Amino acid sequence: MSEQPSSIPPAILRPVSAAMACPTCRAAWRGVVTCSRCGTDLTALMRVAVRAWELRQATRAALCAGDRATEALALARAACQLHTTPSGQRLFALALLVNGHMAEAYTVLTQALQAQQPPFPLPPREGEGERPHP
């Protein structure tokens, strides 16, 4: 790849559920060609998901090569811009670390962990939490 990572805009990291939704009715994408809610053809959405997967695979290959860290970072960043996934964010953070971008890697990992928080509070573990009222 000819572009340097610094010339590529930072990935816009968004929650996975928001990243892949029907563009017509915003229903969560279930990996099917036609939206079950409104009938919209989602072939283009599927192509985006596949392209992001291909970019992540190319990122892994570049990292494993050992001498293509800059290329790996550009590929990982492009994959996250297309379709953000938790594993894609971790791969992006790894590529950032390999390239010496510690602060940005920390930010990406923090965002990934926050996105994985459950949407509702978990009950306290046994022995923790509030005492029963008398």
N, CA, C and O atoms as a DFTB+ gen file, in Angstrom:
536 C
 N C O
     1  1       0.842      -1.167       0.000
     2  2       0.000       0.000       0.000
     3  2       0.888       1.232       0.000
     4  3       1.919       1.249       0.673
     5  1       0.512       2.249      -0.734
     6  2       1.364       3.414      -0.862
     7  2       1.096       4.472       0.187
     8  3       1.972       5.295       0.452
     9  1      -0.093       4.483       0.804
    10  2      -0.413       5.504       1.788
    11  2       0.223       5.177       3.132
    12  3       0.281       4.018       3.541
    13  1       0.690       6.196       3.799
    14  2       1.207       6.050       5.146
    15  2       0.036       6.084       6.114
    16  3      -0.950       6.770       5.842
    17  1       0.106       5.370       7.236
    18  2      -0.997       5.346       8.184
    19  2      -1.399       6.732       8.662
    20  3      -2.580       6.982       8.902
    21  1      -0.432       7.643       8.806
    22  2      -0.750       8.973       9.310
    23  2      -1.614       9.764       8.331
    24  3      -2.287      10.709       8.743
    25  1      -1.615       9.403       7.044
    26  2      -2.414      10.126       6.066
    27  2      -3.830       9.573       5.947
    28  3      -4.665      10.152       5.253
    29  1      -4.100       8.470       6.612
    30  2      -5.423       7.863       6.583
    31  2      -6.198       8.371       7.784
    32  3      -5.683       8.323       8.901
    33  1      -7.435       8.864       7.592
    34  2      -8.176       9.378       8.746
    35  2      -8.432       8.276       9.763
    36  3      -8.540       7.106       9.395
    37  1      -8.531       8.640      11.049
    38  2      -8.778       7.632      12.080
    39  2     -10.090       6.912      11.821
    40  3     -11.031       7.491      11.278
    41  1     -10.144       5.662      12.206
    42  2     -11.376       4.887      12.032
    43  2     -12.471       5.471      12.897
    44  3     -12.240       5.870      14.038
    45  1     -13.645       5.514      12.347
    46  2     -14.800       5.933      13.113
    47  2     -15.342       4.672      13.741
    48  3     -15.966       3.849      13.070
    49  1     -15.106       4.522      15.023
    50  2     -15.520       3.309      15.712
    51  2     -16.936       3.493      16.212
    52  3     -17.233       4.431      16.951
    53  1     -17.788       2.606      15.809
    54  2     -19.193       2.688      16.182
    55  2     -19.628       1.331      16.695
    56  3     -18.998       0.322      16.379
    57  1     -20.693       1.285      17.482
    58  2     -21.146      -0.004      17.984
    59  2     -21.461      -0.942      16.828
    60  3     -21.976      -0.518      15.793
    61  1     -21.149      -2.214      17.013
    62  2     -21.351      -3.195      15.957
    63  2     -22.804      -3.229      15.519
    64  3     -23.072      -3.296      14.320
    65  1     -23.746      -3.185      16.444
    66  2     -25.158      -3.276      16.091
    67  2     -25.593      -2.106      15.234
    68  3     -26.453      -2.266      14.368
    69  1     -25.015      -0.928      15.454
    70  2     -25.391       0.232      14.664
    71  2     -24.701       0.219      13.308
    72  3     -25.193       0.820      12.353
    73  1     -23.569      -0.461      13.220
    74  2     -22.802      -0.444      11.988
    75  2     -23.484      -1.235      10.878
    76  3     -23.390      -0.853       9.712
    77  1     -24.150      -2.302      11.204
    78  2     -24.759      -3.147      10.192
    79  2     -26.266      -3.233      10.443
    80  3     -26.746      -4.091      11.183
    81  1     -26.979      -2.333       9.813
    82  2     -28.429      -2.301       9.935
    83  2     -29.018      -1.985       8.580
    84  3     -28.346      -1.417       7.719
    85  1     -30.264      -2.349       8.388
    86  2     -30.948      -2.050       7.138
    87  2     -30.943      -0.538       6.927
    88  3     -31.350       0.202       7.822
    89  1     -30.494      -0.065       5.772
    90  2     -30.454       1.379       5.534
    91  2     -31.851       1.997       5.400
    92  3     -32.001       3.214       5.513
    93  1     -32.857       1.179       5.163
    94  2     -34.215       1.691       4.991
    95  2     -34.946       1.812       6.313
    96  3     -35.471       2.877       6.637
    97  1     -34.986       0.720       7.089
    98  2     -35.792       0.720       8.326
    99  2     -34.943       0.631       9.590
   100  3     -35.491       0.681      10.691
   101  1     -33.618       0.499       9.467
   102  2     -32.667       0.414      10.575
   103  2     -32.783      -0.867      11.402
   104  3     -32.249      -0.939      12.509
   105  1     -33.467      -1.863      10.881
   106  2     -33.542      -3.154      11.573
   107  2     -32.146      -3.769      11.609
   108  3     -31.375      -3.616      10.661
   109  1     -31.824      -4.456      12.683
   110  2     -30.519      -5.115      12.807
   111  2     -30.342      -6.115      11.671
   112  3     -31.258      -6.866      11.335
   113  1     -29.143      -6.111      11.086
   114  2     -28.855      -7.030       9.987
   115  2     -28.643      -8.423      10.544
   116  3     -27.894      -8.608      11.503
   117  1     -29.292      -9.387       9.954
   118  2     -29.211     -10.770      10.428
   119  2     -28.426     -11.670       9.469
   120  3     -28.522     -12.895       9.541
   121  1     -27.654     -11.060       8.580
   122  2     -26.834     -11.835       7.661
   123  2     -27.607     -12.416       6.497
   124  3     -27.161     -13.390       5.890
   125  1     -28.756     -11.843       6.170
   126  2     -29.573     -12.326       5.061
   127  2     -29.602     -11.280       3.952
   128  3     -29.313     -10.107       4.187
   129  1     -29.955     -11.714       2.740
   130  2     -29.936     -10.835       1.575
   131  2     -31.092      -9.835       1.583
   132  3     -30.947      -8.728       1.065
   133  1     -32.229     -10.203       2.157
   134  2     -33.407      -9.339       2.173
   135  2     -33.798      -9.028       3.615
   136  3     -33.865      -9.931       4.448
   137  1     -34.057      -7.746       3.913
   138  2     -34.463      -7.345       5.258
   139  2     -35.789      -8.008       5.603
   140  3     -36.753      -7.941       4.841
   141  1     -35.818      -8.648       6.764
   142  2     -37.034      -9.344       7.179
   143  2     -38.147      -8.380       7.564
   144  3     -39.318      -8.759       7.578
   145  1     -37.795      -7.143       7.876
   146  2     -38.812      -6.172       8.269
   147  2     -39.422      -5.447       7.074
   148  3     -40.645      -5.344       6.976
   149  1     -38.578      -4.936       6.153
   150  2     -39.117      -4.094       5.071
   151  2     -38.891      -4.642       3.664
   152  3     -39.424      -4.094       2.699
   153  1     -38.113      -5.710       3.535
   154  2     -37.900      -6.317       2.220
   155  2     -36.795      -5.695       1.385
   156  3     -36.636      -6.062       0.221
   157  1     -36.020      -4.760       1.942
   158  2     -34.933      -4.114       1.198
   159  2     -33.849      -5.130       0.856
   160  3     -33.513      -5.991       1.669
   161  1     -33.302      -5.021      -0.366
   162  2     -32.194      -5.865      -0.800
   163  2     -30.929      -5.415      -0.069
   164  3     -30.530      -4.257      -0.190
   165  1     -30.304      -6.297       0.677
   166  2     -29.137      -5.976       1.486
   167  2     -27.839      -6.532       0.911
   168  3     -26.861      -6.706       1.638
   169  1     -27.828      -6.808      -0.378
   170  2     -26.641      -7.348      -1.032
   171  2     -25.435      -6.425      -0.852
   172  3     -24.331      -6.896      -0.579
   173  1     -25.640      -5.115      -1.001
   174  2     -24.526      -4.167      -0.851
   175  2     -23.974      -4.200       0.571
   176  3     -22.763      -4.106       0.772
   177  1     -24.850      -4.332       1.544
   178  2     -24.422      -4.425       2.937
   179  2     -23.571      -5.674       3.142
   180  3     -22.558      -5.638       3.840
   181  1     -23.985      -6.759       2.538
   182  2     -23.217      -8.003       2.644
   183  2     -21.847      -7.855       1.994
   184  3     -20.859      -8.392       2.497
   185  1     -21.782      -7.132       0.881
   186  2     -20.486      -6.911       0.217
   187  2     -19.543      -6.116       1.113
   188  3     -18.343      -6.387       1.153
   189  1     -20.088      -5.130       1.834
   190  2     -19.271      -4.343       2.757
   191  2     -18.718      -5.245       3.856
   192  3     -17.535      -5.168       4.187
   193  1     -19.563      -6.093       4.417
   194  2     -19.123      -7.000       5.483
   195  2     -18.034      -7.945       4.971
   196  3     -17.054      -8.196       5.672
   197  1     -18.197      -8.458       3.779
   198  2     -17.201      -9.366       3.199
   199  2     -15.893      -8.634       2.940
   200  3     -14.818      -9.171       3.210
   201  1     -15.974      -7.412       2.419
   202  2     -14.751      -6.638       2.139
   203  2     -13.998      -6.345       3.439
   204  3     -12.770      -6.427       3.483
   205  1     -14.739      -6.003       4.494
   206  2     -14.093      -5.752       5.784
   207  2     -13.401      -7.018       6.293
   208  3     -12.291      -6.959       6.823
   209  1     -14.068      -8.159       6.126
   210  2     -13.468      -9.434       6.532
   211  2     -12.186      -9.683       5.740
   212  3     -11.176     -10.093       6.312
   213  1     -12.218      -9.438       4.427
   214  2     -11.019      -9.625       3.590
   215  2      -9.881      -8.721       4.058
   216  3      -8.724      -9.140       4.100
   217  1     -10.214      -7.486       4.406
   218  2      -9.186      -6.558       4.897
   219  2      -8.598      -7.036       6.224
   220  3      -7.396      -6.900       6.454
   221  1      -9.439      -7.594       7.095
   222  2      -8.920      -8.126       8.357
   223  2      -8.007      -9.327       8.104
   224  3      -6.977      -9.474       8.762
   225  1      -8.379     -10.180       7.157
   226  2      -7.517     -11.321       6.806
   227  2      -6.175     -10.832       6.259
   228  3      -5.126     -11.378       6.601
   229  1      -6.211      -9.809       5.417
   230  2      -4.973      -9.251       4.866
   231  2      -4.136      -8.606       5.972
   232  3      -2.906      -8.652       5.929
   233  1      -4.801      -8.007       6.961
   234  2      -4.091      -7.424       8.105
   235  2      -3.335      -8.511       8.857
   236  3      -2.163      -8.345       9.194
   237  1      -4.017      -9.630       9.117
   238  2      -3.375     -10.742       9.828
   239  2      -2.152     -11.240       9.055
   240  3      -1.098     -11.490       9.641
   241  1      -2.300     -11.380       7.742
   242  2      -1.180     -11.852       6.920
   243  2      -0.019     -10.863       6.967
   244  3       1.140     -11.269       7.059
   245  1      -0.322      -9.573       6.904
   246  2       0.736      -8.557       6.940
   247  2       1.446      -8.560       8.284
   248  3       2.666      -8.410       8.342
   249  1       0.684      -8.732       9.376
   250  2       1.311      -8.786      10.701
   251  2       2.190     -10.024      10.847
   252  3       3.281      -9.956      11.413
   253  1       1.714     -11.146      10.337
   254  2       2.485     -12.394      10.429
   255  2       3.750     -12.343       9.587
   256  3       4.726     -13.024       9.899
   257  1       3.747     -11.545       8.523
   258  2       4.933     -11.431       7.668
   259  2       6.095     -10.795       8.425
   260  3       7.261     -11.041       8.114
   261  1       5.765      -9.979       9.416
   262  2       6.814      -9.407      10.254
   263  2       7.424      -8.116       9.754
   264  3       7.927      -7.330      10.556
   265  1       7.396      -7.871       8.452
   266  2       8.042      -6.674       7.917
   267  2       7.037      -5.767       7.191
   268  3       7.426      -4.907       6.401
   269  1       5.758      -5.966       7.464
   270  2       4.730      -5.184       6.769
   271  2       3.785      -4.509       7.775
   272  3       2.572      -4.476       7.569
   273  1       4.346      -3.976       8.853
   274  2       3.541      -3.379       9.920
   275  2       2.758      -2.160       9.441
   276  3       1.602      -1.984       9.825
   277  1       3.362      -1.325       8.621
   278  2       2.682      -0.127       8.121
   279  2       1.495      -0.516       7.257
   280  3       0.422       0.079       7.359
   281  1       1.688      -1.511       6.410
   282  2       0.596      -2.005       5.566
   283  2      -0.519      -2.609       6.428
   284  3      -1.701      -2.398       6.159
   285  1      -0.137      -3.356       7.456
   286  2      -1.124      -3.959       8.348
   287  2      -1.984      -2.891       9.011
   288  3      -3.196      -3.060       9.139
   289  1      -1.369      -1.798       9.431
   290  2      -2.114      -0.722      10.071
   291  2      -3.109      -0.087       9.100
   292  3      -4.255       0.172       9.469
   293  1      -2.687       0.160       7.887
   294  2      -3.593       0.748       6.889
   295  2      -4.759      -0.195       6.595
   296  3      -5.899       0.249       6.457
   297  1      -4.479      -1.482       6.501
   298  2      -5.538      -2.459       6.236
   299  2      -6.522      -2.553       7.401
   300  3      -7.734      -2.587       7.192
   301  1      -5.999      -2.595       8.625
   302  2      -6.867      -2.691       9.802
   303  2      -7.731      -1.449       9.945
   304  3      -8.911      -1.546      10.284
   305  1      -7.159      -0.298       9.693
   306  2      -7.915       0.953       9.771
   307  2      -9.037       0.955       8.732
   308  3     -10.162       1.353       9.034
   309  1      -8.736       0.515       7.521
   310  2      -9.752       0.465       6.464
   311  2     -10.870      -0.513       6.818
   312  3     -12.042      -0.236       6.562
   313  1     -10.516      -1.645       7.400
   314  2     -11.534      -2.623       7.797
   315  2     -12.476      -2.036       8.842
   316  3     -13.689      -2.228       8.761
   317  1     -11.924      -1.322       9.824
   318  2     -12.761      -0.717      10.869
   319  2     -13.643       0.398      10.310
   320  3     -14.742       0.633      10.813
   321  1     -13.175       1.072       9.293
   322  2     -13.992       2.114       8.684
   323  2     -15.178       1.511       7.940
   324  3     -16.245       2.122       7.869
   325  1     -14.997       0.323       7.390
   326  2     -16.097      -0.339       6.680
   327  2     -17.082      -0.997       7.627
   328  3     -18.293      -0.814       7.508
   329  1     -16.542      -1.779       8.587
   330  2     -17.401      -2.555       9.488
   331  2     -16.637      -2.813      10.775
   332  3     -15.671      -3.577      10.795
   333  1     -17.070      -2.177      11.837
   334  2     -16.410      -2.323      13.123
   335  2     -16.954      -3.541      13.850
   336  3     -18.161      -3.674      14.049
   337  1     -16.054      -4.423      14.243
   338  2     -16.402      -5.590      15.051
   339  2     -15.467      -5.618      16.251
   340  3     -14.391      -5.022      16.200
   341  1     -15.850      -6.296      17.329
   342  2     -14.941      -6.374      18.485
   343  2     -13.586      -6.979      18.124
   344  3     -12.551      -6.466      18.549
   345  1     -13.578      -8.050      17.357
   346  2     -12.283      -8.652      16.993
   347  2     -11.519      -7.754      16.018
   348  3     -10.289      -7.713      16.045
   349  1     -12.235      -7.045      15.171
   350  2     -11.591      -6.095      14.259
   351  2     -10.944      -4.949      15.011
   352  3      -9.869      -4.484      14.634
   353  1     -11.598      -4.487      16.082
   354  2     -11.020      -3.426      16.907
   355  2      -9.759      -3.917      17.609
   356  3      -8.773      -3.185      17.700
   357  1      -9.786      -5.140      18.101
   358  2      -8.592      -5.684      18.764
   359  2      -7.445      -5.841      17.754
   360  3      -6.289      -5.575      18.084
   361  1      -7.759      -6.267      16.545
   362  2      -6.741      -6.394      15.501
   363  2      -6.172      -5.026      15.139
   364  3      -4.964      -4.882      14.951
   365  1      -7.042      -4.025      15.041
   366  2      -6.623      -2.653      14.769
   367  2      -5.697      -2.164      15.886
   368  3      -4.663      -1.555      15.611
   369  1      -6.064      -2.427      17.139
   370  2      -5.225      -2.021      18.266
   371  2      -3.858      -2.708      18.211
   372  3      -2.838      -2.083      18.502
   373  1      -3.835      -3.987      17.842
   374  2      -2.564      -4.703      17.707
   375  2      -1.695      -4.057      16.635
   376  3      -0.496      -3.867      16.835
   377  1      -2.301      -3.717      15.491
   378  2      -1.546      -3.066      14.419
   379  2      -1.018      -1.702      14.880
   380  3       0.095      -1.313      14.527
   381  1      -1.812      -0.988      15.659
   382  2      -1.346       0.291      16.210
   383  2      -0.151       0.075      17.131
   384  3       0.836       0.807      17.056
   385  1      -0.239      -0.933      18.001
   386  2       0.870      -1.221      18.923
   387  2       2.147      -1.581      18.178
   388  3       3.230      -1.104      18.518
   389  1       2.013      -2.421      17.168
   390  2       3.185      -2.845      16.390
   391  2       3.857      -1.646      15.722
   392  3       5.068      -1.643      15.500
   393  1       3.047      -0.623      15.405
   394  2       3.577       0.574      14.768
   395  2       3.956       1.663      15.767
   396  3       4.324       2.769      15.370
   397  1       3.867       1.355      17.073
   398  2       4.294       2.303      18.088
   399  2       3.280       3.370      18.466
   400  3       3.643       4.365      19.092
   401  1       2.028       3.189      18.103
   402  2       0.978       4.172      18.423
   403  2       0.242       3.735      19.688
   404  3      -0.918       3.325      19.636
   405  1       0.929       3.829      20.812
   406  2       0.405       3.305      22.072
   407  2      -0.868       4.009      22.529
   408  3      -1.820       3.340      22.932
   409  1      -0.911       5.327      22.478
   410  2      -2.071       6.078      22.974
   411  2      -3.315       5.764      22.154
   412  3      -4.396       5.572      22.711
   413  1      -3.168       5.713      20.841
   414  2      -4.322       5.408      19.994
   415  2      -4.788       3.960      20.209
   416  3      -5.989       3.689      20.196
   417  1      -3.855       3.046      20.404
   418  2      -4.209       1.650      20.679
   419  2      -4.994       1.561      21.984
   420  3      -5.973       0.819      22.068
   421  1      -4.577       2.298      22.987
   422  2      -5.290       2.314      24.268
   423  2      -6.723       2.834      24.078
   424  3      -7.664       2.274      24.640
   425  1      -6.885       3.888      23.298
   426  2      -8.206       4.454      23.037
   427  2      -9.096       3.442      22.326
   428  3     -10.256       3.271      22.700
   429  1      -8.575       2.778      21.319
   430  2      -9.348       1.780      20.570
   431  2      -9.768       0.635      21.485
   432  3     -10.923       0.211      21.455
   433  1      -8.848       0.136      22.291
   434  2      -9.175      -0.959      23.207
   435  2     -10.211      -0.533      24.247
   436  3     -11.111      -1.304      24.580
   437  1     -10.087       0.675      24.753
   438  2     -11.059       1.187      25.715
   439  2     -12.448       1.255      25.091
   440  3     -13.431       0.850      25.710
   441  1     -12.528       1.769      23.861
   442  2     -13.815       1.845      23.161
   443  2     -14.384       0.453      22.920
   444  3     -15.588       0.240      23.059
   445  1     -13.534      -0.482      22.565
   446  2     -14.000      -1.846      22.305
   447  2     -14.562      -2.474      23.571
   448  3     -15.597      -3.139      23.528
   449  1     -13.889      -2.269      24.694
   450  2     -14.362      -2.834      25.957
   451  2     -15.659      -2.180      26.408
   452  3     -16.543      -2.861      26.927
   453  1     -15.787      -0.884      26.220
   454  2     -17.019      -0.181      26.592
   455  2     -18.191      -0.652      25.741
   456  3     -19.311      -0.766      26.239
   457  1     -17.947      -0.925      24.473
   458  2     -19.015      -1.381      23.581
   459  2     -19.492      -2.775      23.949
   460  3     -20.619      -3.148      23.623
   461  1     -18.650      -3.553      24.627
   462  2     -19.021      -4.907      24.994
   463  2     -19.719      -4.984      26.341
   464  3     -20.079      -6.077      26.777
   465  1     -19.922      -3.856      27.011
   466  2     -20.622      -3.859      28.290
   467  2     -22.068      -4.278      28.065
   468  3     -22.664      -3.897      27.058
   469  1     -22.648      -5.055      28.980
   470  2     -24.031      -5.468      28.807
   471  2     -24.957      -4.253      28.852
   472  3     -24.658      -3.282      29.547
   473  1     -26.076      -4.289      28.122
   474  2     -26.974      -3.137      28.061
   475  2     -27.750      -2.906      29.359
   476  3     -28.434      -1.892      29.497
   477  1     -27.650      -3.822      30.295
   478  2     -28.339      -3.689      31.575
   479  2     -27.358      -4.101      32.675
   480  3     -26.455      -4.900      32.427
   481  1     -27.527      -3.568      33.878
   482  2     -26.581      -3.934      34.936
   483  2     -26.742      -5.391      35.354
   484  3     -27.856      -5.903      35.462
   485  1     -25.635      -6.029      35.582
   486  2     -25.656      -7.404      36.056
   487  2     -25.959      -7.421      37.546
   488  3     -25.585      -6.489      38.258
   489  1     -26.633      -8.465      38.037
   490  2     -26.903      -8.538      39.476
   491  2     -25.591      -8.718      40.231
   492  3     -24.646      -9.299      39.699
   493  1     -25.526      -8.219      41.478
   494  2     -24.281      -8.369      42.244
   495  2     -24.000      -9.836      42.529
   496  3     -24.912     -10.655      42.641
   497  1     -22.721     -10.142      42.643
   498  2     -22.318     -11.504      42.988
   499  2     -22.705     -11.791      44.431
   500  3     -22.936     -10.881      45.228
   501  1     -22.769     -13.056      44.738
   502  2     -23.117     -13.458      46.104
   503  2     -22.121     -12.845      47.086
   504  3     -20.908     -12.940      46.898
   505  1     -22.641     -12.226      48.118
   506  2     -21.786     -11.592      49.107
   507  2     -21.450     -10.150      48.785
   508  3     -20.840      -9.472      49.612
   509  1     -21.826      -9.652      47.608
   510  2     -21.566      -8.281      47.203
   511  2     -22.891      -7.548      47.084
   512  3     -23.950      -8.170      47.014
   513  1     -22.830      -6.274      47.063
   514  2     -24.028      -5.483      46.786
   515  2     -24.721      -5.012      48.033
   516  3     -24.140      -4.977      49.118
   517  1     -25.981      -4.648      47.864
   518  2     -26.754      -4.056      48.953
   519  2     -27.231      -5.115      49.941
   520  3     -27.458      -6.275      49.595
   521  1     -27.373      -4.662      51.200
   522  2     -27.938      -5.522      52.227
   523  2     -29.454      -5.433      52.183
   524  3     -29.994      -4.386      51.827
   525  1     -30.153      -6.501      52.533
   526  2     -31.611      -6.428      52.544
   527  2     -32.096      -5.419      53.567
   528  3     -31.490      -5.237      54.623
   529  1     -33.208      -4.764      53.233
   530  2     -33.793      -3.781      54.141
   531  2     -34.510      -4.497      55.277
   532  3     -35.131      -5.533      55.040
   533  1     -34.443      -3.966      56.543
   534  2     -35.083      -4.637      57.701
   535  2     -36.590      -4.592      57.633
   536  3     -37.264      -5.107      58.525
